[in-house]
Amino acid sequence: MIKPINICITGGTGYMGQRLIPLLLARGHRVRVVARESSAGHVPAGAVPVIGDALNEESVAGALQPDDTLIHLVGTPHPNPAKVREFQQVDLASIRATVIAAKRVGISHLVYVSIAQPAPVMRAYLAVRAMGEAIIKQTGLTATILRPWYVLGPGHWWPMVLMPLYKIAELFPSTRASAQRLGLITIGQMVNALVDGVEHPPLGGQIRVVEVPAIRLAGNRSDGTASVV
């Protein structure tokens, strides 16, 4: 039996948060979501909206409690090479504000969705997420960093055409590691891996990095939650 956890989420009204929050609530956790006033109506039922700005450290700090697990989901939607400025102004600014606030309040555990590294494309996006990881590592916070590459789900199915290429790449020792690190996962696997990370934090002060193969393992657990879409 998992003890209920106090959870605060930044970026919880987006694609991933909309699927993660009901699952956390169903497992008995208490969830608050930092959201702008214009987005508060999109917070899933059962979670408590906290009006704030995820780009502002004072605002984030005001939403946090010392025993919180903080899940950071803020990010530029549909990232592509043309959005370099948004990566800096949204992705990087938000994780910097979140980490400063988390350190000040003294939260229990930070969960950060990064991206698989290294990778041959999206260099600006990779760089910003790597900087986010570095900021976390400098603070001494207890943290879980998940590194998906591409998350399949409603409206995000096009990479399925690449599956035969992945299968071929996994057959050869020279390309197997890259194919696994940059593998595709489903939104069900991703949210289940997030729940697993929340419910099984690393030891105090440690940082755990969860790559694609481990996301798949955590996401395919047998409690039935992997069917979430």
N, C-alpha and C positions, 0 to 999 in steps of 0.2 A: 504494500500500500504506500503510494507516494504521498508525502506530506504536502499540503497545499502551499504554493509558493507565491509570494507577492511579486508580480511581474509588471514592469513598465516598458512600453514599446514606443519607439520613435519610428515614424514611417508606417504605422499600423493600418492606415486606410488604403494602402496600395494593393497591388496584385497578390503579393505573398501574404501580407498581413490579414487580408480578408479571409484567407483560407487557414491561416495559423491560429488566429484568435479563437474561433469557435472550438477548435480542437483543444486548446489550452483550457478553455472554460469547461468543456466536457470532462476533462480530467481533474476538475476541482480546483484549478488555480484561480487566483484573483488577478485580474488584468486591468491596468490603466493604460490609456493611449494618449500620448501627446499629439494634439492636432490643432491646426488653425481653426478659428471660429467657423470659417467657410467650409471646412471639411468635417466638422464634428458630427454632422448628420450621417456620415459614412462609417462611423465607428460601429462595428458589429454589436448587435444586441447582447447585453450581458456584461460587456466591458464598460469601464467608466472613462468617458472622455475628459481630458484635462487640457483646457485651452492654453496653448503655448506655441512657441516657435522653435523647431528642432535645430535651427541655425544659430540660436542664441544661448550661450552657456547659462546665463542667469535664468532664463525661462525653463531650460531643461532641469537645472538644479532645483527649481521650485516645484517640479513635478515628482522628484525622487524622494525615496525614503531609504534610510541606511541599510535595511535588510533586502532591498530590491535585487531581483535579477533584471537587468536592463537589456532588451533586445533592440539592436539598431538595424532598421530596415530602410533607412532613408537612402535614396539613390535616384539618379537621373533615369527616367523611363526610356525604354528602347535605346540604350546607349549605342552610339555609332561615332566614327572618327570626326564627324562635324560638330560634336558637342563638347569639345575640349573645355570651353569656358564654363559650361554647366558642371562638368566634372569637378572643376576647381571651386565653383561657387556653391554647389549643393553637396556633392559627395564628400569632398575633403573638408569643407567648412562644417558640415554637420557632425562628422565623426570627431573632429577636433573639439567642437563645443560639447559633444556628448561625453568625451573622455575627461575634459576639464571638470564638467559638472559631476560626473561619476566619482572622480577622485576626491572632490571637495566634500561630497555627501558621505562617501564611504560605503558604496553599494557592495553587495556580496559577490556579484558575478556579472560580467559583461559578455553578451553574445553578439558577434559581428559577422555579417555576411560579406565576405570578400569575393575573390575570384581566383580560379586556378592559375598558378604561376609556375614556371614561365609559360608563355604562349606566343605564337608567331604573329598575332594580329592585335588590334585595339591597344596599341602601346600606351596612349595617353590614359586610357581607362585603367589599364593594369598598373601604371605608375601611381595613379591617385589611390587605388586600393592598397598598393604596397605601402604607400605613405601612411595610410590609415592604420595598417597593421603595425608599422614602426611607432606611431604615436602611442598605440595601446601598449606596446612592449616597453616603452620608456617609463610608464607610470607605475608599474608593479601591481596593476589590477589583476585579479583573477579573471581569466577570459577564455572563451571558446571562440575560435575563428573558423568559420566554414568557408571552403573554397570550391563552390560549384563552378562549372564552365557555362553550360546553357541548360536552363530549366524548361522542360517541355510541359505544355499545358494548354488550356483553351486560348486560342489566338497565337500560340507559340509552338506550332507543330512542324514548321517547315524543315528544321534540321533532320527530321526523320528520313529524308531522302539520302542522308549521308551514312545511315546505319551500315550499308554494305561495305563502305570504305573503312569504317571503324572495325568491323569484323576482320577485314583483311589485314589492317595495321596491327591488330592484336595477335595475329599469327606469327609475326616476325619479331625476334628479340630486339632488333635495332629500333623498332617503332612501338613496341608493346607498351612501354612505360608512358610515353607521350599520349598514346591512344586512351589509356586508362585514366591518366590525370586530366585529360580534356574530354572525358566521356560525357554523354548526355544523361541527365537524370530527369525524373518526372516531378511535377509539383507535389504529388503525394509523398514521394521519397524525401523531398526537400523539407516539407513542413514536419514530417515525422523525425527527420534528423535534427531539426531545430528543437522539437520537444524533447528528444533524447538528450541533447546538449544542455537544455534547461534543467532537466530532472537529474542529470548526472554530471555536476560541475567538476572541474579539476580541483586539486588541492589548493588551499589558499595561496595566492601569489603566483600560481603557475598558469601557463598559457598552453592550451591544447589546440592544435591545428587539425582540422578534419578535411581530408581531401576527398575527391569524388568516390573512390572505391569504398571508403568508410561511410560516406553519406548514403550510398546505396545499401550497405549492410544495415545501418541504423534505420533507414527508411523502409526496409522490407521486413521489419519485425512482425511477429505473428499475431498482434493484438487487433488486426483488422483496420487500423487507422491509415494504412497505405492506400486505401481506396479514395481518399480525399482528393477532389479535383477542383 
